[in-house]
């Protein structure tokens, strides 16, 4: 995660079951959304994530989608009143035997 973002434990969720692991991790900081999106993409691609798509809309922010093996990752960057927020949604299928 880029410097300047603080993890929001009370707004984040992690779910684990025998078949899937999923998480929604929320971060916030006072960063510019466009440069934050560029930093997230560069960091994720450097770690082997393949960029699938990016969508930016007025009022909803930017959503970036990535994949790596059987893992999916979505990054949602948007502005609140005082902070810029980053929601990272990740899922991983667990191989069962």
Secondary structure per residue as TSV (DSSP state, phi and psi in degrees):
chain	resnum	aa	ss	phi	psi
A	1	X	-	360.0	136.9
A	2	X	-	-60.4	150.6
A	3	X	T	-63.1	149.0
A	4	X	T	98.7	-4.8
A	5	X	E	-104.6	140.8
A	6	X	E	-116.1	129.7
A	7	X	E	-67.0	134.5
A	8	X	-	-106.9	86.0
A	9	X	G	-56.7	-42.5
A	10	X	G	-69.4	-14.2
A	11	X	G	-109.4	-2.1
A	12	X	-	-97.6	156.1
A	13	X	E	-139.3	137.8
A	14	X	E	-128.6	130.5
A	15	X	E	-125.2	131.7
A	16	X	E	-129.5	131.8
A	17	X	-	-135.2	173.7
A	18	X	S	-61.7	-25.4
A	19	X	S	-102.8	-22.3
A	20	X	E	-150.7	149.6
A	21	X	E	-120.8	134.4
A	22	X	E	-142.3	151.9
A	23	X	E	-150.2	145.8
A	24	X	E	-123.9	109.2
A	25	X	E	-108.0	128.9
A	26	X	E	-111.5	132.5
A	27	X	E	-128.6	155.2
A	28	X	E	-144.6	154.6
A	29	X	E	-170.4	179.0
A	30	X	S	-108.0	71.7
A	31	X	-	-122.6	157.6
A	32	X	-	-78.4	126.4
A	33	X	H	-57.5	-41.0
A	34	X	H	-64.7	-47.6
A	35	X	H	-69.0	-31.1
A	36	X	H	-64.6	-41.9
A	37	X	H	-61.8	-41.6
A	38	X	H	-64.7	-41.0
A	39	X	H	-66.1	-41.4
A	40	X	H	-62.1	-45.7
A	41	X	H	-62.8	-45.9
A	42	X	H	-60.8	-42.6
A	43	X	H	-66.2	-46.0
A	44	X	H	-66.3	-43.8
A	45	X	H	-64.1	-35.3
A	46	X	H	-66.4	-22.2
A	47	X	T	-98.8	16.7
A	48	X	T	90.7	4.7
A	49	X	-	-81.2	135.6
A	50	X	E	-93.8	124.1
A	51	X	E	-71.1	126.1
A	52	X	E	-99.2	-48.2
A	53	X	E	-162.9	160.5
A	54	X	E	-136.1	133.1
A	55	X	E	-129.1	130.0
A	56	X	E	-124.3	128.6
A	57	X	E	-132.3	151.0
A	58	X	T	-65.6	129.4
A	59	X	T	86.7	-20.5
A	60	X	T	-111.1	-14.1
A	61	X	E	87.3	-152.1
A	62	X	E	-119.0	135.5
A	63	X	E	-119.7	123.7
A	64	X	E	-112.6	137.6
A	65	X	E	-119.8	135.8
A	66	X	E	-134.1	160.0
A	67	X	E	-143.3	153.9
A	68	X	E	-157.5	113.1
A	69	X	T	54.9	-124.9
A	70	X	T	-97.5	21.3
A	71	X	E	-106.5	144.2
A	72	X	E	-122.2	145.1
A	73	X	E	-141.9	131.9
A	74	X	E	-124.7	132.9
A	75	X	E	-116.1	122.9
A	76	X	E	-116.6	118.6
A	77	X	E	-114.2	124.6
A	78	X	E	-150.0	160.4
A	79	X	E	-99.9	134.7
A	80	X	-	-101.7	-165.9
A	81	X	S	-66.1	-48.2
A	82	X	S	-108.7	-22.6
A	83	X	-	-129.9	160.7
A	84	X	E	-96.7	132.9
A	85	X	E	-109.0	147.0
A	86	X	E	-127.5	119.4
A	87	X	E	-105.5	125.1
A	88	X	E	-112.9	113.7
A	89	X	E	-106.9	122.9
A	90	X	E	-130.5	141.3
A	91	X	E	-134.2	146.7
A	92	X	E	-142.8	124.9
A	93	X	E	-76.6	134.5
A	94	X	-	-100.1	129.7
A	95	X	-	-72.6	124.5
A	96	X	-	-103.8	152.1
A	97	X	-	-114.3	360.0
